[in-house]
Amino acid sequence: MNILMAILTLGGMALIAGIVLAVASRAFHVEGDPMVDKIDAVLPQTQCGQCGYPGCVPYATAVASGEADVNLCVPGGERSMLAIADLMGVPPKEVEEEAAVPMLAFVREDECIGCTLCIKACPVDAIIGAPKQYHTVIEDHCTGCTLCVEPCPVDCIDMVEKEQVLEEWTWAAPGKRPSVPQTLHKDEENHAASTV
């Protein structure tokens, strides 16, 4: 009988707590800022911190509240800056830095000691591995933020230039020569060799 009473008492307390939490979640519900979501949608999601904020959402929040300028996203470059300026209704500004050549992290696996510090540092989970096992980088996920390089105690991570594929190729600005992917150069060489 005592066990049944204890179960009923605990069940009743859990039911009351659930009702209180449900009412509180509706009463104190805070809507997110839709402008933050719109700004975050045009950012490249590299989570690199080059803007001075720990990720894209904090930067979007700062821009939406007027605390940060629209031109701090280096990976997004001019394209992101123009989109953010348009959303905010402010004039465009010069991008703080020129976007660098896209880079990828590369782990020299024969030197890796499996410390997992690079895995913890990666903001986009692009590094896989287990403790005391070799680590490697998932190229499609890596944003080239370089945050994994410094924590590595054996300095076995290199930043290498990302090979440009045709699907990601864009025209250069007027007056500049477009960068042609290596695959096109090889095709041209093969075509030239076949015509000789």
N, C-alpha and C positions, 0 to 999 in steps of 0.2 A: 504494500500500500504506500509506504514511504517513497519507494522508487517511482511509482506512478505519479505521485504528487510532485516529486522533483522534476520529472520529465515534463509534466503539464506546466509547471512554473517556468522552467527554462523555455519551453515552446511559446508560452504567452509573452515572456520578456523579448524573445527574438521577434515575434510578430509585431509587438509595439515598437521595437527599435526599427524594424523594416518600414513600418508606416511613417514613423518620424523622419527617417532618411528620405523616403519618397517625397513627402511633403516639402522637406527642406530643399531637395534638389530642384523642385519646381519653383519654389518661392525665391530661391537665391540664384536661379539660373542666369548666367551672364552670356549674352550673345557675343560671338567673336566679331572682330572688326572685318567687314567684307573687303575693305581696301587692303588690309594686310594680306588676305588670301589672293587678291588680284595681283598685287606686287610680287608676292612669293611665286606666283605662277609664271612670271616672265623672267625670274632669276634662273641661272643655270643649275642650281642645286648641287654645287660642288662642295658646299660646307667648308670652304677652305680658310675662312677667317681673314682673307686679305682686305676686306672692307673695314676691319676693326671690330667686327661683331663675331660671336662664336658660330654663327651659321646663317643660312638664308632667311629663316623666319625671324630671328631677332633683328636682322638688318631691315627686313620688310616692315617690321613693327616700328623701328626707329624712323624709317622714311615716312610711314603713314602718320606718325605723330609729329613730324617736322623736326625731329632731333638730328637726322642725318641727311646729307645731300643725296641727290639721285645718281651721282656719278662715281660712287665708290666701288662698284662691282667690277673688278679687273677681268675675271673670266668672261663675264657677260659682255664687256666692252661697250661699244657705241650702241649696238642693237638693244641691249637691256636698258641702257641709260635713256634712250629715246622713248622706249615703251613706258618706262616708269615716269618720265617727265610728262608724257601724254596722259597717263592715268591721274597724276597729281595736278595737272593743269598748270605746270610751271615751265619756264623756258629751259631748253636743254643746256647742259654744261659740258665743258671739255672732260673727257674721261681722265681720271687721275693718273693712270698708267696705261701704256699700250699693252694690250693682251699679248702675252708671250706665246711662243710656239707650243701647241698642246704637248704635254709631257705625260709619261706613264712611269710608275714605280716599277723597278725590276729587282727582284731578290736573287742575289747570287747564292743559290741553294747549297752549294758545297761549303760555303762559309757560314751559313745560318746555324745558330745554336738552339733555335726553337724557344726563345725567351718569351714570346708572345707580346712583347712591348709594342711592336708595330701594329699588331692586330688591335690592341686597345686604343692606339692613337688614331687609327683610320676612322674618319667620320662617316664613311659610306660602306663599311664592311666589305672592302674590295680585297682584303688579304685573308687567305685561309691557311690553316695549319693547326697543329696541336702542340702542347708543351713538349719540348725536347724532340720535336720533329721539324723537318724542313717546312718553310712557309713559301707560299707563292701568291702572285697577284692575279686577280681576275681582271683582265684588260678592259673588258666592256664596262666594268663598274668603276675602275680607277679614274679619278678626276685630275690627277697630277697636282694635288695640293701641297705635296712635300711634307706633310705633317708626320709621316712615318719615318723620315730619314733621321731626324735628330735623336729620337729615343733608342735607336738601334745601338747596342753596346759594342758590336763588332764591325760596324760600318759596312754592312753587306748589302745595302740598298742603294741602287743607282737610279737617277732620273734619266730616262731615255726619251728621245723624241718620238711622239706617237706617229705611226705611219698613217698618212692621210689616204683615205679611201674615197672613191669616186662619189659615193652617196653623201659624204660630208664636205665635198669641195664647193667653194663659193667663189664668185668673181671678186677680184681685188677692187679697191676703190679706184676711181678714174685717175689715170696718170701713173698707176702702179702696175707692174707686170703680175699677172695672176700666177699663183704657185700651182704648178701642175703636179698631180700625184705621180709617184714613181711608176705606177702601173702604166700610165699613159706613155711615159718615156720608153718603157720596154716595148710597148706595142708599136710605137713609132720606129724603134730600132729594128724590130722584126719585120715591119712593113718595108723599111728601106732595104733590108738585107734580101727580102724576097723579090724586090723589083730589080736588083742588080743582076 
